[in-house]
Amino acid sequence: MEYVIRRMEPAEYPLLNDFLYQAIFLPEGTAPPPYDIIRQPELQIYTADFGSSPHDRAFAAIVGRRVIGAVWVRIMEDYGHIDADTPSFAISLYPEYRAHGIGSALMQTMLADLRSAGYRQASLSVQKANYAAKMYQKLGFQIVAETDEEYIMRYELRREKPL
């Protein structure tokens, strides 16, 4: 599948609400919640006023002319919060574009961007039953805490040594 990853344009930020909804993990056989669940304060921290902080960064995956996925970070007190200097990840793709390597490419693009911007680390939260947990570990995220249902993971953004 051919796709392009590019920095998300501010006019596209409203799409983050759709991707936030798509990011809700549903165990097999679970009915999706109503769309307005994303209006809850614990979820709105991911998208409300996105772009208003210098720590807000987003990339989009494009197929044709359609935005089919997004990865975004911001410093927030979310489920994966580590500290006030660590951006937390959110990522999502429309279902028909999953399992094609696009999510990994989005993550790698954001990690490279965060590294070049001088961040020390990044974090995320993922439910243990979510297949994406293994993808995050393959990318280099390490489990730093866990609850009965989820992992909090951290990625250390080491500067790469020049050749």
DAMO-V931139 format. One line per field, one symbol per residue. psi: psi as a letter, one per 30 degrees, with the letter a starting at -180 (. if undefined). Layout:
psi=???
This chain:
psi=kklkklkkkeffefffeeeeeffjkjlkfkkklkegfffkefeffffkhkffkffkkkkkkkkcgkjflkkllljliaegkelfgjkkkkkllkefglhgfeeeeeeeeeeeeeeffgkellllkkkefkffeeeeeefgkkkfllaeflkkkkkkikkkkk.
